[in-house]
């Protein structure tokens, strides 16, 4: 990000993830924060971005693998509809 990013919302938004993860230098981080102070639309964008990230992280933590019985029944159903899976390929030759 360059000094011009202070006035460029599109460029500020491209560096949003880097900013949140602390991967931009201090000077650029200060410019980023100054832009946010001066730009209500970017502040709202950042708030929505953080809310979406938290939502998806919560979903990722809550996700559990399906029960083995469900996997087995699904594979069994699919094999009756589309046939058994092909045998594994032998790539050694």
Secondary structure as UniProt FT lines:
FT   HELIX           3..7
FT   HELIX           9..14
FT   HELIX           16..20
FT   TURN            21..22
FT   HELIX           26..38
FT   HELIX           40..62
FT   HELIX           68..82
FT   TURN            91..92
//
